Amino acid sequence: MIKVYENFDFSRVGQMQSLLESHGIGTFIRNQYGSSVMGEVPFVEVVPQLYVLRERDVDRAIELLQLDLPRDNEAGDWVCPECGIDVEGQFSRCWKCGLGRDEE
């Protein structure tokens, strides 16, 4: 197993897991229930971590994660070219149809 992502926000780790698994990449989340011991052990020991099961999937997983990570709001809000919905600048994908900002 190879770690490809970690975040204190478990829901964000879960989103990334869903993204990878929807592309056929097997995953595992370590410290999924770590919040129950927060304060009892060092916080770095309970950070939810996303692992890819097969080494051959690591490069594709990292590529997918890079495409889906939130951007700084510097780029400004944008309109989805697929469905015409307004999307806040911090998001790289349309919330309605899932099209990426740079995809057409």
N, CA, C and O atoms as a Tinker XYZ file with bonds, in Angstrom:
   416  protein
     1  N      0.841000   -1.187000    0.000000    73     2
     2  CA     0.000000    0.000000    0.000000    64     1     3
     3  C      0.883000    1.246000    0.000000    63     2     4     5
     4  O      1.929000    1.288000    0.648000    81     3
     5  N      0.436000    2.256000   -0.741000    73     3     6
     6  CA     1.187000    3.505000   -0.846000    64     5     7
     7  C      0.259000    4.668000   -0.494000    63     6     8     9
     8  O     -0.826000    4.803000   -1.059000    81     7
     9  N      0.703000    5.508000    0.451000    73     7    10
    10  CA    -0.108000    6.653000    0.861000    64     9    11
    11  C     -0.079000    7.709000   -0.239000    63    10    12    13
    12  O      0.985000    8.083000   -0.731000    81    11
    13  N     -1.282000    8.188000   -0.622000    73    11    14
    14  CA    -1.365000    9.195000   -1.671000    64    13    15
    15  C     -2.032000   10.486000   -1.205000    63    14    16    17
    16  O     -1.964000   11.497000   -1.904000    81    15
    17  N     -2.684000   10.469000   -0.018000    73    15    18
    18  CA    -3.394000   11.666000    0.428000    64    17    19
    19  C     -3.673000   11.553000    1.922000    63    18    20    21
    20  O     -3.905000   10.463000    2.445000    81    19
    21  N     -3.647000   12.708000    2.603000    73    19    22
    22  CA    -4.079000   12.770000    3.996000    64    21    23
    23  C     -4.654000   14.139000    4.269000    63    22    24    25
    24  O     -4.257000   15.127000    3.652000    81    23
    25  N     -5.596000   14.191000    5.202000    73    23    26
    26  CA    -6.248000   15.449000    5.550000    64    25    27
    27  C     -6.937000   15.245000    6.895000    63    26    28    29
    28  O     -7.472000   14.169000    7.163000    81    27
    29  N     -6.925000   16.267000    7.734000    73    27    30
    30  CA    -7.602000   16.159000    9.027000    64    29    31
    31  C     -9.114000   16.045000    8.856000    63    30    32    33
    32  O     -9.804000   15.551000    9.748000    81    31
    33  N     -9.626000   16.497000    7.725000    73    31    34
    34  CA   -11.062000   16.429000    7.442000    64    33    35
    35  C    -11.374000   15.058000    6.831000    63    34    36    37
    36  O    -11.087000   14.809000    5.660000    81    35
    37  N    -11.962000   14.180000    7.639000    73    35    38
    38  CA   -12.227000   12.827000    7.164000    64    37    39
    39  C    -13.151000   12.823000    5.956000    63    38    40    41
    40  O    -13.000000   11.982000    5.070000    81    39
    41  N    -14.102000   13.746000    5.903000    73    39    42
    42  CA   -15.025000   13.754000    4.769000    64    41    43
    43  C    -14.286000   14.025000    3.464000    63    42    44    45
    44  O    -14.658000   13.488000    2.420000    81    43
    45  N    -13.247000   14.851000    3.512000    73    43    46
    46  CA   -12.453000   15.129000    2.305000    64    45    47
    47  C    -11.672000   13.882000    1.876000    63    46    48    49
    48  O    -11.553000   13.602000    0.683000    81    47
    49  N    -11.147000   13.144000    2.841000    73    47    50
    50  CA   -10.442000   11.897000    2.527000    64    49    51
    51  C    -11.431000   10.908000    1.906000    63    50    52    53
    52  O    -11.095000   10.201000    0.957000    81    51
    53  N    -12.642000   10.863000    2.441000    73    51    54
    54  CA   -13.679000    9.992000    1.883000    64    53    55
    55  C    -14.054000   10.372000    0.459000    63    54    56    57
    56  O    -14.305000    9.502000   -0.376000    81    55
    57  N    -14.092000   11.673000    0.183000    73    55    58
    58  CA   -14.370000   12.125000   -1.190000    64    57    59
    59  C    -13.278000   11.670000   -2.141000    63    58    60    61
    60  O    -13.553000   11.212000   -3.250000    81    59
    61  N    -12.040000   11.801000   -1.695000    73    59    62
    62  CA   -10.925000   11.389000   -2.541000    64    61    63
    63  C    -10.943000    9.871000   -2.757000    63    62    64    65
    64  O    -10.612000    9.390000   -3.841000    81    63
    65  N    -11.332000    9.122000   -1.721000    73    63    66
    66  CA   -11.444000    7.672000   -1.854000    64    65    67
    67  C    -12.515000    7.333000   -2.897000    63    66    68    69
    68  O    -12.297000    6.471000   -3.749000    81    67
    69  N    -13.655000    7.997000   -2.835000    73    67    70
    70  CA   -14.724000    7.752000   -3.805000    64    69    71
    71  C    -14.274000    8.070000   -5.221000    63    70    72    73
    72  O    -14.592000    7.340000   -6.159000    81    71
    73  N    -13.532000    9.162000   -5.375000    73    71    74
    74  CA   -13.022000    9.540000   -6.689000    64    73    75
    75  C    -12.148000    8.427000   -7.263000    63    74    76    77
    76  O    -12.338000    8.006000   -8.405000    81    75
    77  N    -11.193000    7.955000   -6.469000    73    75    78
    78  CA   -10.277000    6.931000   -6.954000    64    77    79
    79  C    -11.000000    5.617000   -7.237000    63    78    80    81
    80  O    -10.751000    4.973000   -8.256000    81    79
    81  N    -11.884000    5.228000   -6.346000    73    79    82
    82  CA   -12.582000    3.962000   -6.541000    64    81    83
    83  C    -13.530000    4.013000   -7.734000    63    82    84    85
    84  O    -13.775000    2.988000   -8.370000    81    83
    85  N    -14.067000    5.194000   -8.046000    73    83    86
    86  CA   -14.927000    5.311000   -9.226000    64    85    87
    87  C    -14.133000    5.133000  -10.517000    63    86    88    89
    88  O    -14.711000    4.893000  -11.577000    81    87
    89  N    -12.805000    5.251000  -10.426000    73    87    90
    90  CA   -11.928000    5.020000  -11.565000    64    89    91
    91  C    -11.241000    3.652000  -11.490000    63    90    92    93
    92  O    -10.260000    3.402000  -12.191000    81    91
    93  N    -11.760000    2.780000  -10.642000    73    91    94
    94  CA   -11.251000    1.412000  -10.563000    64    93    95
    95  C     -9.968000    1.234000   -9.782000    63    94    96    97
    96  O     -9.279000    0.227000   -9.941000    81    95
    97  N     -9.638000    2.197000   -8.939000    73    95    98
    98  CA    -8.415000    2.123000   -8.141000    64    97    99
    99  C     -8.785000    1.678000   -6.726000    63    98   100   101
   100  O     -9.556000    2.347000   -6.038000    81    99
   101  N     -8.234000    0.557000   -6.305000    73    99   102
   102  CA    -8.503000    0.041000   -4.961000    64   101   103
   103  C     -7.820000    0.890000   -3.899000    63   102   104   105
   104  O     -6.667000    1.288000   -4.065000    81   103
   105  N     -8.536000    1.173000   -2.798000    73   103   106
   106  CA    -8.005000    2.052000   -1.756000    64   105   107
   107  C     -8.268000    1.492000   -0.367000    63   106   108   109
   108  O     -9.028000    0.542000   -0.181000    81   107
   109  N     -7.608000    2.119000    0.598000    73   107   110
   110  CA    -7.791000    1.809000    2.012000    64   109   111
   111  C     -7.588000    3.101000    2.795000    63   110   112   113
   112  O     -6.660000    3.858000    2.507000    81   111
   113  N     -8.445000    3.363000    3.781000    73   111   114
   114  CA    -8.275000    4.531000    4.641000    64   113   115
   115  C     -7.739000    4.077000    5.990000    63   114   116   117
   116  O     -8.354000    3.262000    6.677000    81   115
   117  N     -6.590000    4.615000    6.354000    73   115   118
   118  CA    -5.987000    4.344000    7.661000    64   117   119
   119  C     -6.426000    5.456000    8.610000    63   118   120   121
   120  O     -6.589000    6.600000    8.187000    81   119
   121  N     -6.614000    5.136000    9.858000    73   119   122
   122  CA    -7.053000    6.071000   10.905000    64   121   123
   123  C     -8.467000    6.577000   10.652000    63   122   124   125
   124  O     -8.802000    7.710000   10.999000    81   123
   125  N     -9.280000    5.741000   10.054000    73   123   126
   126  CA   -10.659000    6.113000    9.766000    64   125   127
   127  C    -11.423000    6.496000   11.034000    63   126   128   129
   128  O    -12.281000    7.378000   11.002000    81   127
   129  N    -11.116000    5.843000   12.129000    73   127   130
   130  CA   -11.812000    6.104000   13.387000    64   129   131
   131  C    -10.897000    6.771000   14.402000    63   130   132   133
   132  O    -11.139000    6.690000   15.606000    81   131
   133  N     -9.856000    7.425000   13.926000    73   131   134
   134  CA    -8.863000    8.044000   14.793000    64   133   135
   135  C     -9.380000    9.180000   15.641000    63   134   136   137
   136  O     -8.808000    9.482000   16.689000    81   135
   137  N    -10.459000    9.820000   15.206000    73   135   138
   138  CA   -10.962000   10.960000   15.974000    64   137   139
   139  C    -11.434000   10.546000   17.367000    63   138   140   141
   140  O    -11.508000   11.384000   18.266000    81   139
   141  N    -11.750000    9.272000   17.557000    73   139   142
   142  CA   -12.221000    8.818000   18.867000    64   141   143
   143  C    -11.110000    8.809000   19.916000    63   142   144   145
   144  O    -11.400000    8.790000   21.112000    81   143
   145  N     -9.851000    8.822000   19.495000    73   143   146
   146  CA    -8.745000    8.850000   20.447000    64   145   147
   147  C     -7.976000   10.170000   20.408000    63   146   148   149
   148  O     -6.908000   10.291000   21.008000    81   147
   149  N     -8.524000   11.154000   19.701000    73   147   150
   150  CA    -7.885000   12.467000   19.613000    64   149   151
   151  C     -7.721000   13.034000   21.019000    63   150   152   153
   152  O     -8.665000   13.027000   21.809000    81   151
   153  N     -6.549000   13.515000   21.324000    73   151   154
   154  CA    -6.245000   14.034000   22.649000    64   153   155
   155  C     -5.552000   13.012000   23.528000    63   154   156   157
   156  O     -4.826000   13.373000   24.454000    81   155
   157  N     -5.768000   11.751000   23.244000    73   155   158
   158  CA    -5.141000   10.669000   23.994000    64   157   159
   159  C     -3.778000   10.300000   23.403000    63   158   160   161
   160  O     -2.870000    9.864000   24.110000    81   159
   161  N     -3.663000   10.489000   22.083000    73   159   162
   162  CA    -2.425000   10.192000   21.363000    64   161   163
   163  C     -2.049000   11.424000   20.548000    63   162   164   165
   164  O     -2.899000   12.286000   20.325000    81   163
   165  N     -0.807000   11.534000   20.099000    73   163   166
   166  CA    -0.414000   12.691000   19.294000    64   165   167
   167  C     -1.299000   12.834000   18.054000    63   166   168   169
   168  O     -1.628000   11.844000   17.401000    81   167
   169  N     -1.680000   14.070000   17.737000    73   167   170
   170  CA    -2.615000   14.302000   16.638000    64   169   171
   171  C     -2.107000   13.784000   15.297000    63   170   172   173
   172  O     -2.908000   13.405000   14.443000    81   171
   173  N     -0.805000   13.761000   15.101000    73   171   174
   174  CA    -0.269000   13.253000   13.834000    64   173   175
   175  C     -0.482000   11.755000   13.675000    63   174   176   177
   176  O     -0.341000   11.219000   12.576000    81   175
   177  N     -0.817000   11.084000   14.753000    73   175   178
   178  CA    -1.059000    9.647000   14.698000    64   177   179
   179  C     -2.493000    9.308000   14.303000    63   178   180   181
   180  O     -2.801000    8.142000   14.057000    81   179
   181  N     -3.374000   10.305000   14.236000    73   179   182
   182  CA    -4.779000   10.023000   13.947000    64   181   183
   183  C     -5.279000   10.721000   12.684000    63   182   184   185
   184  O     -6.485000   10.741000   12.436000    81   183
   185  N     -4.391000   11.287000   11.890000    73   183   186
   186  CA    -4.784000   11.943000   10.647000    64   185   187
   187  C     -5.283000   10.878000    9.670000    63   186   188   189
   188  O     -4.560000    9.920000    9.393000    81   187
   189  N     -6.510000   11.023000    9.137000    73   187   190
   190  CA    -6.977000   10.060000    8.135000    64   189   191
   191  C     -6.069000   10.080000    6.909000    63   190   192   193
   192  O     -5.749000   11.143000    6.378000    81   191
   193  N     -5.662000    8.900000    6.470000    73   191   194
   194  CA    -4.732000    8.761000    5.346000    64   193   195
   195  C     -5.327000    7.813000    4.312000    63   194   196   197
   196  O     -5.884000    6.769000    4.650000    81   195
   197  N     -5.198000    8.198000    3.048000    73   195   198
   198  CA    -5.711000    7.393000    1.948000    64   197   199
   199  C     -4.561000    6.662000    1.269000    63   198   200   201
   200  O     -3.575000    7.274000    0.858000    81   199
   201  N     -4.699000    5.364000    1.160000    73   199   202
   202  CA    -3.681000    4.520000    0.540000    64   201   203
   203  C     -4.240000    3.875000   -0.730000    63   202   204   205
   204  O     -5.426000    3.555000   -0.810000    81   203
   205  N     -3.370000    3.693000   -1.710000    73   203   206
   206  CA    -3.697000    2.936000   -2.917000    64   205   207
   207  C     -3.151000    1.525000   -2.715000    63   206   208   209
   208  O     -2.021000    1.350000   -2.260000    81   207
   209  N     -3.948000    0.532000   -3.053000    73   207   210
   210  CA    -3.568000   -0.852000   -2.774000    64   209   211
   211  C     -2.494000   -1.389000   -3.721000    63   210   212   213
   212  O     -1.608000   -2.130000   -3.295000    81   211
   213  N     -2.567000   -1.018000   -5.007000    73   211   214
   214  CA    -1.619000   -1.552000   -5.993000    64   213   215
   215  C     -0.660000   -0.457000   -6.451000    63   214   216   217
   216  O     -1.079000    0.649000   -6.792000    81   215
   217  N      0.618000   -0.777000   -6.452000    73   215   218
   218  CA     1.642000    0.191000   -6.840000    64   217   219
   219  C      1.437000    0.698000   -8.262000    63   218   220   221
   220  O      1.734000    1.858000   -8.549000    81   219
   221  N      0.942000   -0.137000   -9.145000    73   219   222
   222  CA     0.750000    0.286000  -10.536000    64   221   223
   223  C     -0.323000    1.369000  -10.684000    63   222   224   225
   224  O     -0.392000    2.025000  -11.723000    81   223
   225  N     -1.160000    1.565000   -9.660000    73   223   226
   226  CA    -2.217000    2.578000   -9.713000    64   225   227
   227  C     -1.804000    3.926000   -9.114000    63   226   228   229
   228  O     -2.564000    4.891000   -9.191000    81   227
   229  N     -0.626000    4.000000   -8.528000    73   227   230
   230  CA    -0.220000    5.202000   -7.797000    64   229   231
   231  C     -0.161000    6.435000   -8.692000    63   230   232   233
   232  O     -0.710000    7.474000   -8.326000    81   231
   233  N      0.482000    6.354000   -9.844000    73   231   234
   234  CA     0.613000    7.526000  -10.711000    64   233   235
   235  C     -0.755000    8.039000  -11.160000    63   234   236   237
   236  O     -0.998000    9.246000  -11.153000    81   235
   237  N     -1.638000    7.136000  -11.545000    73   235   238
   238  CA    -2.990000    7.540000  -11.974000    64   237   239
   239  C     -3.752000    8.154000  -10.804000    63   238   240   241
   240  O     -4.463000    9.143000  -10.983000    81   239
   241  N     -3.613000    7.584000   -9.618000    73   239   242
   242  CA    -4.298000    8.109000   -8.437000    64   241   243
   243  C     -3.841000    9.529000   -8.137000    63   242   244   245
   244  O     -4.666000   10.404000   -7.871000    81   243
   245  N     -2.551000    9.759000   -8.177000    73   243   246
   246  CA    -2.025000   11.098000   -7.894000    64   245   247
   247  C     -2.511000   12.092000   -8.946000    63   246   248   249
   248  O     -2.839000   13.233000   -8.620000    81   247
   249  N     -2.557000   11.665000  -10.188000    73   247   250
   250  CA    -3.056000   12.529000  -11.265000    64   249   251
   251  C     -4.517000   12.913000  -11.020000    63   250   252   253
   252  O     -4.883000   14.080000  -11.159000    81   251
   253  N     -5.342000   11.944000  -10.658000    73   251   254
   254  CA    -6.753000   12.218000  -10.382000    64   253   255
   255  C     -6.926000   13.133000   -9.176000    63   254   256   257
   256  O     -7.760000   14.038000   -9.195000    81   255
   257  N     -6.139000   12.899000   -8.127000    73   255   258
   258  CA    -6.221000   13.740000   -6.934000    64   257   259
   259  C     -5.818000   15.173000   -7.250000    63   258   260   261
   260  O     -6.444000   16.112000   -6.756000    81   259
   261  N     -4.792000   15.355000   -8.057000    73   259   262
   262  CA    -4.341000   16.702000   -8.423000    64   261   263
   263  C     -5.434000   17.450000   -9.168000    63   262   264   265
   264  O     -5.607000   18.652000   -8.970000    81   263
   265  N     -6.174000   16.752000  -10.025000    73   263   266
   266  CA    -7.242000   17.387000  -10.786000    64   265   267
   267  C     -8.401000   17.814000   -9.898000    63   266   268   269
   268  O     -9.100000   18.779000  -10.204000    81   267
   269  N     -8.605000   17.096000   -8.798000    73   267   270
   270  CA    -9.785000   17.334000   -7.976000    64   269   271
   271  C     -9.537000   18.165000   -6.726000    63   270   272   273
   272  O    -10.490000   18.519000   -6.032000    81   271
   273  N     -8.279000   18.487000   -6.418000    73   271   274
   274  CA    -8.015000   19.282000   -5.223000    64   273   275
   275  C     -8.527000   20.707000   -5.406000    63   274   276   277
   276  O     -8.427000   21.256000   -6.503000    81   275
   277  N     -9.075000   21.320000   -4.349000    73   275   278
   278  CA    -9.571000   22.689000   -4.474000    64   277   279
   279  C     -8.443000   23.650000   -4.836000    63   278   280   281
   280  O     -7.297000   23.469000   -4.425000    81   279
   281  N     -8.784000   24.658000   -5.602000    73   279   282
   282  CA    -7.824000   25.684000   -5.990000    64   281   283
   283  C     -7.996000   26.914000   -5.112000    63   282   284   285
   284  O     -9.010000   27.084000   -4.436000    81   283
   285  N     -6.988000   27.758000   -5.139000    73   283   286
   286  CA    -7.131000   29.039000   -4.476000    64   285   287
   287  C     -8.193000   29.834000   -5.219000    63   286   288   289
   288  O     -8.399000   29.642000   -6.418000    81   287
   289  N     -8.859000   30.718000   -4.511000    73   287   290
   290  CA    -9.929000   31.499000   -5.109000    64   289   291
   291  C     -9.399000   32.598000   -6.032000    63   290   292   293
   292  O    -10.179000   33.399000   -6.548000    81   291
   293  N     -8.069000   32.643000   -6.248000    73   291   294
   294  CA    -7.474000   33.666000   -7.101000    64   293   295
   295  C     -7.999000   33.598000   -8.530000    63   294   296   297
   296  O     -8.082000   34.622000   -9.209000    81   295
   297  N     -8.349000   32.413000   -8.987000    73   295   298
   298  CA    -8.806000   32.251000  -10.358000    64   297   299
   299  C    -10.184000   32.868000  -10.576000    63   298   300   301
   300  O    -10.564000   33.132000  -11.717000    81   299
   301  N    -10.922000   33.095000   -9.529000    73   299   302
   302  CA   -12.247000   33.692000   -9.644000    64   301   303
   303  C    -13.316000   32.673000   -9.975000    63   302   304   305
   304  O    -13.028000   31.546000  -10.378000    81   303
   305  N    -14.550000   33.093000   -9.796000    73   303   306
   306  CA   -15.680000   32.229000  -10.093000    64   305   307
   307  C    -15.708000   31.922000  -11.591000    63   306   308   309
   308  O    -15.154000   32.670000  -12.397000    81   307
   309  N    -16.355000   30.818000  -11.951000    73   307   310
   310  CA   -16.424000   30.436000  -13.357000    64   309   311
   311  C    -17.774000   29.830000  -13.675000    63   310   312   313
   312  O    -18.508000   29.414000  -12.779000    81   311
   313  N    -18.093000   29.782000  -14.950000    73   311   314
   314  CA   -19.351000   29.200000  -15.416000    64   313   315
   315  C    -19.033000   27.896000  -16.120000    63   314   316   317
   316  O    -18.178000   27.850000  -17.004000    81   315
   317  N    -19.718000   26.844000  -15.729000    73   315   318
   318  CA   -19.490000   25.532000  -16.326000    64   317   319
   319  C    -19.890000   25.564000  -17.801000    63   318   320   321
   320  O    -21.023000   25.921000  -18.125000    81   319
   321  N    -18.966000   25.192000  -18.704000    73   319   322
   322  CA   -19.289000   25.211000  -20.132000    64   321   323
   323  C    -20.291000   24.122000  -20.534000    63   322   324   325
   324  O    -20.898000   24.196000  -21.601000    81   323
   325  N    -20.457000   23.119000  -19.678000    73   323   326
   326  CA   -21.364000   22.007000  -19.995000    64   325   327
   327  C    -22.816000   22.336000  -19.648000    63   326   328   329
   328  O    -23.717000   22.132000  -20.462000    81   327
   329  N    -23.038000   22.850000  -18.422000    73   327   330
   330  CA   -24.428000   23.052000  -17.977000    64   329   331
   331  C    -24.767000   24.506000  -17.646000    63   330   332   333
   332  O    -25.919000   24.818000  -17.347000    81   331
   333  N    -23.777000   25.395000  -17.695000    73   331   334
   334  CA   -24.048000   26.818000  -17.500000    64   333   335
   335  C    -24.237000   27.268000  -16.064000    63   334   336   337
   336  O    -24.687000   28.389000  -15.824000    81   335
   337  N    -23.901000   26.419000  -15.108000    73   335   338
   338  CA   -24.059000   26.744000  -13.687000    64   337   339
   339  C    -22.870000   27.582000  -13.206000    63   338   340   341
   340  O    -21.733000   27.341000  -13.611000    81   339
   341  N    -23.139000   28.565000  -12.342000    73   339   342
   342  CA   -22.064000   29.340000  -11.719000    64   341   343
   343  C    -21.381000   28.486000  -10.653000    63   342   344   345
   344  O    -22.046000   27.848000   -9.836000    81   343
   345  N    -20.037000   28.481000  -10.670000    73   343   346
   346  CA   -19.248000   27.686000   -9.723000    64   345   347
   347  C    -18.238000   28.617000   -9.059000    63   346   348   349
   348  O    -17.598000   29.421000   -9.737000    81   347
   349  N    -18.090000   28.514000   -7.737000    73   347   350
   350  CA   -17.121000   29.339000   -7.019000    64   349   351
   351  C    -15.699000   28.983000   -7.457000    63   350   352   353
   352  O    -15.414000   27.833000   -7.790000    81   351
   353  N    -14.820000   29.971000   -7.453000    73   351   354
   354  CA   -13.460000   29.823000   -7.941000    64   353   355
   355  C    -12.625000   28.799000   -7.219000    63   354   356   357
   356  O    -11.680000   28.266000   -7.800000    81   355
   357  N    -12.939000   28.499000   -5.959000    73   355   358
   358  CA   -12.134000   27.537000   -5.209000    64   357   359
   359  C    -12.357000   26.102000   -5.668000    63   358   360   361
   360  O    -11.582000   25.213000   -5.316000    81   359
   361  N    -13.410000   25.868000   -6.450000    73   359   362
   362  CA   -13.719000   24.508000   -6.881000    64   361   363
   363  C    -13.212000   24.254000   -8.288000    63   362   364   365
   364  O    -13.325000   25.104000   -9.172000    81   363
   365  N    -12.646000   23.056000   -8.480000    73   363   366
   366  CA   -12.108000   22.701000   -9.789000    64   365   367
   367  C    -13.108000   21.904000  -10.622000    63   366   368   369
   368  O    -12.867000   21.650000  -11.802000    81   367
   369  N    -14.229000   21.506000  -10.015000    73   367   370
   370  CA   -15.255000   20.748000  -10.738000    64   369   371
   371  C    -16.631000   21.352000  -10.508000    63   370   372   373
   372  O    -16.913000   21.913000   -9.449000    81   371
   373  N    -17.479000   21.228000  -11.517000    73   371   374
   374  CA   -18.866000   21.696000  -11.420000    64   373   375
   375  C    -19.620000   20.835000  -10.420000    63   374   376   377
   376  O    -19.515000   19.609000  -10.441000    81   375
   377  N    -20.382000   21.482000   -9.542000    73   375   378
   378  CA   -21.124000   20.745000   -8.529000    64   377   379
   379  C    -22.339000   20.032000   -9.116000    63   378   380   381
   380  O    -22.865000   19.109000   -8.494000    81   379
   381  N    -22.791000   20.434000  -10.286000    73   379   382
   382  CA   -23.984000   19.830000  -10.881000    64   381   383
   383  C    -23.661000   18.662000  -11.808000    63   382   384   385
   384  O    -24.235000   17.581000  -11.671000    81   383
   385  N    -22.736000   18.878000  -12.758000    73   383   386
   386  CA   -22.475000   17.820000  -13.755000    64   385   387
   387  C    -21.118000   17.142000  -13.578000    63   386   388   389
   388  O    -20.873000   16.101000  -14.187000    81   387
   389  N    -20.219000   17.718000  -12.745000    73   387   390
   390  CA   -18.931000   17.095000  -12.480000    64   389   391
   391  C    -17.833000   17.420000  -13.469000    63   390   392   393
   392  O    -16.718000   16.917000  -13.331000    81   391
   393  N    -18.115000   18.250000  -14.467000    73   391   394
   394  CA   -17.100000   18.616000  -15.452000    64   393   395
   395  C    -16.019000   19.462000  -14.778000    63   394   396   397
   396  O    -16.332000   20.359000  -13.995000    81   395
   397  N    -14.751000   19.181000  -15.080000    73   395   398
   398  CA   -13.638000   19.937000  -14.531000    64   397   399
   399  C    -13.523000   21.292000  -15.185000    63   398   400   401
   400  O    -13.941000   21.479000  -16.328000    81   399
   401  N    -12.960000   22.233000  -14.466000    73   399   402
   402  CA   -12.798000   23.603000  -14.970000    64   401   403
   403  C    -12.066000   23.637000  -16.307000    63   402   404   405
   404  O    -12.427000   24.410000  -17.194000    81   403
   405  N    -11.046000   22.808000  -16.453000    73   403   406
   406  CA   -10.208000   22.844000  -17.659000    64   405   407
   407  C    -10.642000   21.832000  -18.711000    63   406   408   409
   408  O     -9.957000   21.661000  -19.719000    81   407
   409  N    -11.773000   21.157000  -18.492000    73   407   410
   410  CA   -12.245000   20.165000  -19.456000    64   409   411
   411  C    -13.317000   20.777000  -20.351000    63   410   412   413
   412  O    -14.049000   21.672000  -19.927000    81   411
   413  N    -13.406000   20.304000  -21.562000    73   411   414
   414  CA   -14.483000   20.724000  -22.466000    64   413   415
   415  C    -14.811000   19.611000  -23.406000    63   414   416
   416  O    -15.694000   19.758000  -24.252000    81   415
